[in-house]
Amino acid sequence: MSKRIQFSSHGGPEVLEFVDHQPAAPGAGEVRVQNQAIGLNFIDTYFRSGLYQPPALPSSLGTEGAGVVEAVGAGVTQFQVGDRVAYATGPLGAYSQLHVLPASKLVKLPDSISFEQAAAVMLKGLTVQYLLRQTFELKGGETVLFHAAAGGVGSFACQWAKALGVKLIGTVSTAEKAERAMQQGAWATINYSHENVAERVLELTDGKKCPVVYDGVGKDTWATSLDCVAPRGLLVSFGNASGAVSGVNLGILAQKGALYVTRPTLASYADTPERLQAMADELFGMISSGKLDVEINQRYPLAEAAQAQIALSARQTTGSTILLP
């Protein structure tokens, strides 16, 4: 019998249970994957707590993992049993030994990328891919601002920006995180605990500000971010770690210099199997070439998913954390 993590009511990590669960055979257009490694992400705690609603209870958790195709449903031609695959935007259920999901959510995993690397990098890495290569296509030479530069997404953004020849200014909350961001490839850091971010951006850019600001924090940084965007520049609000941005007055964009703003999601960019695979191929190429280092600093057995989430929420983790089925 296969095992999975599930929860029957919303709450803290204590609601997570390690239970027997045998998924159904894959239906038309679906694939059943035997997971080899599973990604741990902050969004998982939102579904557990009830901030985001799962389709129904009891529910499993997780949208990111890597493994081997174990069975395919009718009409699936692009994958066959034994293929190495990875996924980042599948339906909830990655916290499991076996996971059934649409074939359209899978990408083929090259031999040069391990299951652990893929599970650790798919969600964060594909996010950085669309942010830096599509939402605002960085060519090199730009100076950009990226909030929470020492976090999971931020660490990959620092590395990727450096590889592109981009000067990334990263905001951080501690001296330790500043050091980490610099090690990952940031050009400069701003410790918002005791520095004025907007003033430091003006100094670092010789008064020009940034053509693009990447903000995954949300409510707490919205006003500051607007002050850091150059006239006719773009604010990319891609997350809400501090809460959602609401009550926006469009007139503020005029006052700040005819600014643009966008609220993108990974699902909106990886909206076809072809685009998803192309994005993943570029991500895997960055890893294979050594330009992107996937730092896995925590590994937990799947049965200990609750302990892993406790550590993540307490900010006791660095780099990526994975679950091993």
Secondary structure in CASP SS format (residue, H / E / C, confidence):
PFRMAT SS
TARGET T0000
AUTHOR 0000-0000-0000
METHOD secondary structure of the structure
MODEL  1
M C 1.00
S C 1.00
K E 1.00
R E 1.00
I E 1.00
Q E 1.00
F E 1.00
S C 1.00
S C 1.00
H C 1.00
G C 1.00
G C 1.00
P H 1.00
E H 1.00
V H 1.00
L C 1.00
E E 1.00
F E 1.00
V E 1.00
D E 1.00
H C 1.00
Q C 1.00
P C 1.00
A C 1.00
A C 1.00
P C 1.00
G C 1.00
A C 1.00
G C 1.00
E E 1.00
V E 1.00
R E 1.00
V E 1.00
Q E 1.00
N E 1.00
Q E 1.00
A E 1.00
I E 1.00
G E 1.00
L C 1.00
N C 1.00
F H 1.00
I H 1.00
D H 1.00
T H 1.00
Y H 1.00
F H 1.00
R H 1.00
S H 1.00
G C 1.00
L C 1.00
Y C 1.00
Q C 1.00
P C 1.00
P C 1.00
A C 1.00
L C 1.00
P C 1.00
S E 1.00
S E 1.00
L C 1.00
G C 1.00
T C 1.00
E C 1.00
G E 1.00
A E 1.00
G E 1.00
V E 1.00
V E 1.00
E E 1.00
A E 1.00
V E 1.00
G C 1.00
A C 1.00
G C 1.00
V C 1.00
T C 1.00
Q C 1.00
F C 1.00
Q C 1.00
V C 1.00
G C 1.00
D C 1.00
R E 1.00
V E 1.00
A E 1.00
Y E 1.00
A C 1.00
T C 1.00
G C 1.00
P C 1.00
L C 1.00
G C 1.00
A C 1.00
Y C 1.00
S E 1.00
Q C 1.00
L E 1.00
H E 1.00
V E 1.00
L E 1.00
P E 1.00
A H 1.00
S H 1.00
K H 1.00
L E 1.00
V E 1.00
K E 1.00
L C 1.00
P C 1.00
D C 1.00
S C 1.00
I C 1.00
S C 1.00
F H 1.00
E H 1.00
Q H 1.00
A H 1.00
A H 1.00
A H 1.00
V H 1.00
M H 1.00
L H 1.00
K H 1.00
G H 1.00
L H 1.00
T H 1.00
V H 1.00
Q H 1.00
Y H 1.00
L H 1.00
L H 1.00
R H 1.00
Q H 1.00
T H 1.00
F C 1.00
E C 1.00
L C 1.00
K C 1.00
G C 1.00
G C 1.00
E C 1.00
T E 1.00
V E 1.00
L E 1.00
F E 1.00
H C 1.00
A C 1.00
A C 1.00
A C 1.00
G C 1.00
G H 1.00
V H 1.00
G H 1.00
S H 1.00
F H 1.00
A H 1.00
C H 1.00
Q H 1.00
W H 1.00
A H 1.00
K H 1.00
A H 1.00
L H 1.00
G C 1.00
V C 1.00
K E 1.00
L E 1.00
I E 1.00
G E 1.00
T E 1.00
V E 1.00
S C 1.00
T C 1.00
A H 1.00
E H 1.00
K H 1.00
A H 1.00
E H 1.00
R H 1.00
A H 1.00
M H 1.00
Q H 1.00
Q H 1.00
G C 1.00
A C 1.00
W C 1.00
A E 1.00
T E 1.00
I E 1.00
N E 1.00
Y C 1.00
S C 1.00
H C 1.00
E C 1.00
N C 1.00
V H 1.00
A H 1.00
E H 1.00
R H 1.00
V H 1.00
L H 1.00
E H 1.00
L H 1.00
T C 1.00
D C 1.00
G C 1.00
K C 1.00
K C 1.00
C E 1.00
P E 1.00
V E 1.00
V E 1.00
Y E 1.00
D E 1.00
G C 1.00
V C 1.00
G C 1.00
K C 1.00
D C 1.00
T C 1.00
W H 1.00
A H 1.00
T H 1.00
S H 1.00
L H 1.00
D H 1.00
C H 1.00
V E 1.00
A E 1.00
P E 1.00
R E 1.00
G E 1.00
L E 1.00
L E 1.00
V E 1.00
S E 1.00
F C 1.00
G C 1.00
N C 1.00
A C 1.00
S C 1.00
G C 1.00
A C 1.00
V C 1.00
S C 1.00
G C 1.00
V C 1.00
N C 1.00
L C 1.00
G H 1.00
I H 1.00
L H 1.00
A H 1.00
Q H 1.00
K C 1.00
G C 1.00
A C 1.00
L C 1.00
Y E 1.00
V E 1.00
T E 1.00
R C 1.00
P C 1.00
T C 1.00
L H 1.00
A H 1.00
S H 1.00
Y H 1.00
A C 1.00
D C 1.00
T C 1.00
P H 1.00
E H 1.00
R H 1.00
L H 1.00
Q H 1.00
A H 1.00
M H 1.00
A H 1.00
D H 1.00
E H 1.00
L H 1.00
F H 1.00
G H 1.00
M H 1.00
I H 1.00
S H 1.00
S C 1.00
G C 1.00
K C 1.00
L C 1.00
D C 1.00
V C 1.00
E C 1.00
I E 1.00
N E 1.00
Q E 1.00
R E 1.00
Y E 1.00
P E 1.00
L H 1.00
A H 1.00
E H 1.00
A H 1.00
A H 1.00
Q H 1.00
A H 1.00
Q H 1.00
I H 1.00
A H 1.00
L H 1.00
S H 1.00
A C 1.00
R C 1.00
Q C 1.00
T C 1.00
T C 1.00
G C 1.00
S E 1.00
T E 1.00
I E 1.00
L E 1.00
L E 1.00
P C 1.00
END
